């Protein structure tokens, strides 16, 4: 499907792999300018070799000074900023709450919630200049339903929803649309690693844990990264200009997380 995003200047965090990289390629294929950051030097180098028309740099979104440098570099490289896709996040510790190390809790919050604030703090002044900006913040169905032994991730992703709604109210008068997306289990290396860790923590097989991850949704399957990317492009196009302050589930109809 074609979206009218050819004139858009797009910044994607954690954009060198997974959902971020798929979204970046979709924007590039449709003529948008794209700049990504990622915490991995190797991932950034690979992304640039595969997408030489894009810009990229290494950045840990939990480090605010680095975020400031990254956002400035992106805006300078593209001549402005129209769309921000806050995609960076980590799974955090998987354990009963009584066994979670406070340092691991804080690291999950620093990346998944604080990092989103840092990127928005530095990006919003650039987006305000466009007159029709878009911010898409990546939450998770875990932030809506909760999940056993995932309390740091659930808390952070629930915070993303509240943060996004507050930003939508604040930035609406400036014609900036802000929404959060709540994916379910999105197929790829990241979810496979999380399932392996969760299976080991629960002392069950990976196949059994995979069934738990998808068993609570109506379609009984994982989602594809392309399905998430399609919604992001829609929200960034003129067709999405009346959608703001929403928490959009792309989760195959999750009813429960077991």
Secondary structure as GFF3:
##gff-version 3
##sequence-region A 1 258
A	DSSP	beta_strand	9	13	.	.	.	ID=ss1
A	DSSP	alpha_helix	18	29	.	.	.	ID=ss2
A	DSSP	beta_strand	33	38	.	.	.	ID=ss3
A	DSSP	alpha_helix	41	50	.	.	.	ID=ss4
A	DSSP	beta_strand	55	58	.	.	.	ID=ss5
A	DSSP	alpha_helix	64	78	.	.	.	ID=ss6
A	DSSP	beta_strand	83	86	.	.	.	ID=ss7
A	DSSP	three_ten_helix	97	99	.	.	.	ID=ss8
A	DSSP	alpha_helix	102	109	.	.	.	ID=ss9
A	DSSP	pi_helix	110	114	.	.	.	ID=ss10
A	DSSP	alpha_helix	115	128	.	.	.	ID=ss11
A	DSSP	beta_strand	134	138	.	.	.	ID=ss12
A	DSSP	alpha_helix	141	145	.	.	.	ID=ss13
A	DSSP	alpha_helix	151	172	.	.	.	ID=ss14
A	DSSP	beta_strand	177	183	.	.	.	ID=ss15
A	DSSP	alpha_helix	189	202	.	.	.	ID=ss16
A	DSSP	alpha_helix	206	215	.	.	.	ID=ss17
A	DSSP	alpha_helix	225	236	.	.	.	ID=ss18
A	DSSP	three_ten_helix	238	240	.	.	.	ID=ss19
A	DSSP	beta_strand	247	250	.	.	.	ID=ss20
###
